[in-house]
C-alpha cells in the first residue's frame, strides 16, 4: 500500500514538473529576443527554412530579426526604369538589391507585381525568379505576398474574398508552390530564402467600401487560402494572413483574433499608419492602440509579430520624417516585433507626396540604416553567403526525384531598360484609416491620386 502511495505521489510530482517545464519553456521562448543576438550573416542551405520559435524567428537554429522594405518599383533619379512586365529588367532589380544592401536589409517584400497583368504572366515570374535568386546569393529573405492577385480581381470589379473565387486562389497557390525558379532550378516550395507567404492585408471593415466581406466571410477566406498554401507548400514555409488594419475599431467586424489563431497562420501581422499622414505619431491609432493590443494577443498565444508595413510621407520634411521613423522603429523593437518592413524602398523624389526612402533624404536614410543597427544589435560583419550543397543533399534529391540545384549567376549581365518610367502607385483610399470615418485624406489634386492600389 505504501508503495502505491509513493507511485501516486511520484506521478503527481512528475505532472507538476511537466507543467513547470511547459510554462517555463513558453516564457523562455517569449524572452528569446532579449537573450539571443540576431544573426548578422545568413547562409541559406537547401532543405532549411525559416521557423517560428515561440515569438521569434530562427533559421538553422539561429535567431533571425527580419528588417526590410517593400519594393513595388517606383521611378526616380539614378534608377533604371521599367516594370515587372518588362523583358529587360535585371538592371533595375540589381539597383534595388544594391540599395537594400546599403541599408543593411535582410528582408524584402515584393508587391504589386501583377495587379495589372495576368496572374501567371511568364515575364513577371521570370523577373521574380531572378530577384529571388539574386537575393538568395546576398543573404536576403523574401516575403511572397499574394495581395497582388486580390488587387487583380478588384481591378476587374470582382470581390477577392467571395467563396466563388476560391478556385482561382487555389490555382495561383498551386502554381506558386510548384513553380521552378528558372535561375536556381528549385521549386518555390523548396526555396530556402522565402521567409513566408502573406495572403492579403488591409481588408476593409465589414459593410464598408468595396471590396469587403462579412465577419464569417473573412474568416472563411483566410482559412481556405492558408489551408491551401500549407498543403501546396508541404508545410515548409511560414504563413501569415497579411498586415491587418482597423483592428482598434470594436465595430470593424474583422475577426482578427480568429484569423491570427487559424491552424496554419504562424504570425500576427499588422500595418501601422496614421489617419492624418502629416501627424504620423499622435494621429496613429494603429501605433497607439492596435499595436499594443496585438502584442498582448501574440504574447498570450506565443506567436511572432510582424510589422509588415509602415510608411512616412515625404511632405513631413526630412527631419520630422526621420524622427517619426525612429519612434515607430523603437516602438516595434521594444514591443518584441521580429519583423519590421518599411513602405517603400525606392528612388522617388517628386514634389508631390510619396513614401519612398532613399539617400536623397539624408536624415531619413540615416535613420533607416540606424534602425537596422538598433534591431539587429549590430550591422558589423554583415555579409552575403551562397548556399552550400553537400553530397547528401544531392543524394536526397536524387532519391526523391527532385532536380539538382543550378546556382544563380552572381554576375548577371545588365540589361538596358527602355521601358517608360511609371508613376508611383498611390495608396488605397482606406490605406491610412484607423477609424472607419477617417479614410486616407488624399486630395484629388495630389499628383499620384489617380492610381490606387491596396496591399
C-alpha positions in Angstrom: 0.0 0.0 0.0 2.8 2.4 0.9 4.4 1.6 -2.5 1.2 2.6 -4.3 1.1 5.9 -2.4 4.7 6.5 -3.4 3.9 5.8 -7.0 0.9 8.2 -7.0 3.0 10.8 -5.3 5.7 10.4 -7.8 3.3 10.6 -10.7 1.8 13.8 -9.3 5.3 15.3 -8.9 6.1 14.4 -12.5 2.9 16.2 -13.7 3.8 19.3 -11.7 7.3 19.2 -13.1 6.0 18.8 -16.7 3.7 21.8 -16.1 6.5 23.9 -14.8 8.7 23.0 -17.7 5.9 23.8 -20.2 5.3 27.2 -18.6 9.0 27.9 -18.4 9.6 27.0 -22.0 6.7 29.2 -23.1 8.1 32.1 -21.1 11.6 31.4 -22.3 10.5 31.4 -25.9 8.9 34.8 -25.4 12.1 36.2 -23.9 14.3 34.6 -26.5 14.5 38.0 -28.3 16.2 39.6 -25.3 18.6 36.8 -24.6 19.8 35.8 -28.1 21.6 38.0 -30.7 20.2 38.3 -34.2 22.1 36.7 -37.0 24.2 39.2 -39.0 25.2 36.6 -41.6 22.7 34.3 -43.2 23.9 31.3 -45.2 21.0 29.7 -47.0 21.1 25.9 -47.3 18.7 23.7 -49.2 16.1 21.9 -47.0 16.3 24.6 -44.3 13.5 27.1 -43.9 12.7 30.0 -41.5 10.9 28.7 -38.4 8.8 30.2 -35.7 10.3 29.6 -32.3 7.7 30.9 -29.9 7.6 34.7 -30.6 10.8 34.6 -32.6 12.1 33.5 -35.9 15.0 31.1 -36.3 17.0 29.8 -39.3 19.0 26.7 -38.7 18.7 27.2 -35.0 19.9 30.8 -35.1 17.7 33.8 -34.2 16.7 35.9 -37.2 15.4 39.5 -37.0 13.8 40.5 -40.3 14.4 44.1 -41.2 13.3 45.1 -44.6 11.2 47.1 -47.0 8.7 46.7 -49.8 9.7 47.1 -53.4 6.9 48.0 -55.8 9.2 49.7 -58.4 8.8 53.4 -58.3 10.7 55.8 -60.6 13.2 58.5 -59.8 16.7 59.8 -60.4 19.5 57.3 -61.0 17.3 54.2 -61.1 16.7 52.2 -64.2 13.1 52.3 -65.4 10.7 49.5 -66.3 8.3 47.3 -64.5 7.7 43.7 -63.6 6.3 43.1 -67.1 9.5 44.4 -68.8 11.6 41.8 -70.6 14.8 43.8 -69.8 14.5 44.4 -66.1 17.6 42.9 -64.4 19.4 46.2 -64.2 16.6 47.7 -62.1 16.4 44.6 -59.9 20.1 44.8 -59.3 19.7 48.5 -58.4 17.0 47.7 -55.8 19.1 44.9 -54.3 22.1 47.1 -54.1 20.0 49.7 -52.3 18.8 47.1 -49.9 22.3 46.0 -49.1 23.4 49.6 -48.5 20.6 49.9 -45.9 21.6 46.6 -44.3 18.3 44.9 -45.1 17.8 41.2 -44.9 14.2 41.1 -45.9 12.3 42.3 -49.0 8.5 42.2 -49.6 7.7 42.2 -53.3 4.3 43.6 -54.1 2.2 45.0 -56.9 3.9 42.7 -59.4 0.8 41.5 -61.2 -2.1 43.8 -60.2 -2.5 44.9 -63.8 -1.4 41.8 -65.6 -2.4 38.2 -65.8 -1.6 36.4 -62.5 0.7 33.8 -64.2 2.4 36.2 -66.6 5.6 34.4 -67.6 7.7 37.6 -67.9 6.6 38.8 -64.4 7.5 35.4 -62.9 10.8 35.1 -64.7 11.7 38.5 -63.2 10.6 37.4 -59.8 12.7 34.2 -60.3 15.8 36.4 -60.9 15.1 38.6 -57.9 14.7 35.7 -55.5 17.8 34.0 -56.9 19.9 37.2 -56.5 18.5 37.9 -53.0 19.5 34.3 -52.0 23.1 35.0 -53.1 23.1 38.1 -50.9 21.6 36.6 -47.8 18.2 38.3 -48.1 14.9 36.7 -47.3 11.8 37.3 -49.5 8.2 37.7 -48.4 5.9 36.1 -51.0 2.9 38.4 -51.0 -0.3 37.2 -52.8 -2.1 40.5 -52.3 -1.3 41.4 -56.0 -3.8 38.7 -57.0 -6.5 40.3 -54.8 -5.8 43.6 -56.5 -6.0 42.0 -59.9 -9.5 40.7 -59.0 -10.5 44.1 -57.5 -9.4 45.9 -60.7 -11.9 43.7 -62.6 -14.6 44.6 -60.0 -14.6 41.1 -58.6 -14.6 40.6 -54.8 -11.5 38.6 -54.0 -13.0 37.3 -50.7 -16.0 35.6 -52.2 -16.0 31.8 -51.9 -16.8 31.8 -55.7 -13.2 32.9 -56.3 -11.6 30.2 -54.3 -10.7 28.1 -57.4 -8.7 31.0 -58.7 -6.8 31.4 -55.4 -6.1 27.7 -55.2 -4.8 27.7 -58.8 -2.5 30.6 -58.1 -1.2 28.9 -54.8 -0.5 25.6 -56.6 1.2 27.5 -59.4 3.4 29.4 -57.0 4.4 26.4 -54.8 5.3 24.2 -57.7 7.0 26.9 -59.9 10.6 26.0 -60.8 12.8 29.0 -60.5 14.4 29.5 -63.9 17.7 30.6 -62.3 18.1 28.1 -59.5 16.1 25.2 -60.9 14.4 24.8 -57.4 10.7 25.0 -56.8 9.4 27.8 -54.8 8.2 25.4 -52.1 11.8 24.3 -51.7 13.4 27.7 -51.9 15.2 28.4 -48.6 15.2 32.2 -48.7 11.4 32.5 -49.0 10.6 33.6 -45.4 6.9 33.2 -45.5 3.7 33.7 -47.5 1.3 36.6 -47.0 -2.3 36.4 -48.3 -3.9 39.9 -48.2 -3.6 42.8 -45.8 -5.7 45.9 -45.1 -9.0 44.3 -45.6 -11.9 46.8 -45.3 -14.2 46.8 -42.3 -17.4 44.7 -42.8 -20.0 46.6 -44.7 -17.7 49.4 -45.8 -16.3 50.2 -49.3 -15.8 47.5 -52.0 -14.4 45.0 -51.6 -15.4 43.8 -48.2 -16.9 40.7 -46.7 -18.8 39.5 -43.6 -17.1 38.6 -40.4 -17.5 34.9 -41.2 -16.7 35.6 -44.8 -13.3 37.0 -43.9 -12.5 34.1 -41.5 -13.5 31.5 -44.2 -11.4 33.3 -46.8 -8.3 33.2 -44.7 -9.0 29.6 -43.7 -9.3 28.5 -47.3 -6.2 30.3 -48.6 -3.9 29.4 -45.7 -5.0 25.8 -45.7 -4.3 25.8 -49.5 -0.9 27.3 -49.1 0.1 24.8 -46.3 -1.0 21.9 -48.4 0.7 23.0 -51.7 3.9 24.1 -49.9 4.2 20.9 -47.9 4.4 22.9 -44.7 7.9 24.2 -45.5 7.3 27.9 -45.1 5.6 30.0 -42.5 2.3 31.7 -43.4 0.7 35.0 -42.4 -2.8 36.3 -43.2 -1.4 39.8 -44.2 -0.9 43.1 -42.4 -4.3 44.0 -40.9 -5.6 47.4 -40.1 -8.8 48.9 -38.4 -8.3 46.5 -35.5 -8.7 49.2 -32.9 -12.3 49.6 -34.1 -14.6 47.5 -32.0 -17.2 47.6 -34.8 -14.9 46.8 -37.7 -16.2 43.2 -37.9 -12.7 41.9 -38.8 -12.2 38.7 -36.7 -8.5 39.3 -36.3 -8.0 37.1 -33.2 -9.7 34.1 -35.0 -7.7 34.9 -38.2 -4.4 35.0 -36.4 -5.3 31.9 -34.5 -6.0 29.7 -37.6 -4.1 26.5 -37.6 -1.8 27.5 -40.4 -1.3 31.2 -39.6 2.0 31.3 -37.8 2.4 35.1 -37.4 0.4 38.1 -36.1 0.9 40.8 -38.7 -0.3 44.5 -38.8 0.3 47.7 -40.7 0.9 51.0 -38.9 -0.3 54.3 -40.4 -2.0 57.4 -39.2 -5.4 58.7 -40.3 -3.5 62.1 -40.7 -0.4 61.4 -42.7 1.1 64.7 -41.5 0.7 63.6 -37.9 2.1 60.1 -38.1 2.6 59.5 -34.3 -0.1 61.3 -32.3 -2.7 60.7 -35.0 -2.0 56.9 -35.4 -4.5 54.6 -33.7 -2.6 51.8 -35.4 0.5 52.7 -33.4 -1.0 53.7 -30.2 -3.9 51.3 -29.9 -3.7 48.4 -32.4 0.0 47.7 -31.9 -0.1 47.1 -28.1 -3.4 45.2 -28.4 -2.0 42.8 -30.9 1.2 42.5 -28.9 -0.8 41.3 -25.9 -2.6 38.7 -28.1 0.7 37.4 -29.5 2.2 37.1 -26.1 -0.8 35.1 -24.9 -0.7 32.9 -28.0 3.1 32.7 -28.3 3.3 33.8 -32.0 5.8 36.1 -33.7 4.9 39.7 -34.5 5.4 41.2 -38.0 5.1 44.9 -38.6 4.5 44.1 -42.3 4.3 47.8 -43.3 4.7 51.3 -42.1 5.3 54.4 -44.2 6.0 58.1 -43.7 5.2 60.7 -46.3 7.9 63.0 -47.7 5.8 66.0 -47.0 6.7 65.8 -43.4 10.2 67.1 -44.2 13.4 65.2 -43.7 13.9 65.9 -40.0 10.3 65.2 -38.9 10.2 62.1 -41.1 13.4 60.7 -39.6 12.1 61.4 -36.1 8.8 59.6 -36.7 10.7 56.7 -38.2 12.8 56.3 -35.1 9.7 56.4 -32.9 7.9 53.7 -34.8 11.0 51.5 -35.1 11.6 51.9 -31.3 8.0 51.0 -30.5 8.2 47.9 -32.7 11.5 46.8 -31.2 10.5 47.4 -27.6 7.3 45.5 -28.1 9.1 42.4 -29.4 8.4 42.6 -33.1 10.7 40.2 -35.0 9.9 41.7 -38.4 9.8 45.4 -39.4 9.1 46.4 -43.0 9.1 50.0 -44.4 7.0 51.1 -47.3 8.8 51.8 -49.7 12.5 51.4 -50.7 12.7 53.4 -54.0 14.2 56.4 -55.8 11.2 58.7 -55.9 11.9 62.4 -55.2 8.8 64.1 -56.8 7.4 67.3 -55.4 4.1 65.6 -54.7 3.7 63.2 -51.9 5.2 59.8 -51.7 6.7 57.3 -49.2 10.0 56.3 -50.7 13.1 56.2 -48.7 16.5 56.8 -50.4 19.7 58.8 -49.9 18.1 61.9 -51.3 16.5 62.3 -47.9 19.8 62.1 -45.8 18.3 62.2 -42.3 15.6 59.7 -43.1 18.0 57.4 -44.9 20.4 57.7 -41.9 17.7 56.7 -39.5 16.6 53.9 -41.9 20.1 52.4 -41.7 20.3 53.1 -37.9 17.1 51.1 -37.5 18.9 48.0 -38.7 21.7 48.5 -36.1 19.1 49.1 -33.4 17.2 46.0 -34.4 20.0 43.5 -35.1 22.1 44.9 -32.3 24.9 45.5 -34.8 25.4 45.7 -38.6 29.1 44.8 -38.4 30.3 41.7 -40.2 27.1 41.6 -42.2 27.9 39.9 -45.5 26.5 37.6 -48.1 26.8 33.9 -48.4 26.0 31.5 -51.2 24.1 28.3 -50.4 26.1 25.2 -49.8 25.1 21.9 -51.4 26.7 18.7 -50.0 26.7 15.2 -51.3 23.9 14.1 -49.0 21.7 16.9 -50.3 22.2 15.7 -53.9 21.6 12.1 -52.9 18.3 13.0 -51.1 17.1 14.9 -54.1 18.0 12.0 -56.4 16.1 9.6 -54.2 13.1 12.0 -54.2 13.3 12.6 -57.9 13.9 16.3 -57.3 16.1 18.3 -59.6 19.7 19.2 -58.8 20.3 22.8 -57.9 21.7 25.2 -60.5 23.3 28.2 -58.9 22.1 31.7 -60.0 24.9 33.7 -61.5 26.5 36.2 -59.1 27.4 38.4 -62.0 24.3 38.9 -64.1 24.6 40.7 -67.4 23.0 44.1 -67.0 20.1 44.7 -69.3 19.2 48.1 -70.7 15.7 49.0 -69.8 13.9 51.1 -72.4 10.5 50.9 -70.8 9.0 54.2 -69.8 9.2 55.0 -66.1 5.8 54.7 -64.4 4.5 56.8 -61.6 4.4 55.6 -58.1 1.2 53.6 -57.4 -0.7 55.5 -54.8 -2.2 54.0 -51.7 -5.8 52.8 -51.4 -8.4 55.2 -50.1 -8.5 53.2 -46.9 -4.8 52.9 -46.5 -4.2 55.2 -43.6 -7.5 54.7 -41.9 -7.6 53.6 -38.3 -11.2 54.7 -37.8 -14.0 54.0 -40.3 -14.7 57.7 -40.8 -11.0 58.6 -41.2 -10.2 57.4 -44.7 -6.9 58.3 -46.2 -7.1 62.0 -46.7 -5.6 62.3 -50.1 -6.8 65.1 -52.3 -7.9 64.6 -55.9 -5.3 67.3 -56.6 -2.4 65.1 -55.4 -0.1 64.2 -58.2 -0.5 60.4 -57.9 -4.0 60.2 -56.5 -5.5 58.8 -59.8 -3.8 55.4 -59.4 -4.8 53.5 -56.3 -4.0 50.0 -55.0 -4.1 48.1 -51.8 -1.6 45.8 -50.2 
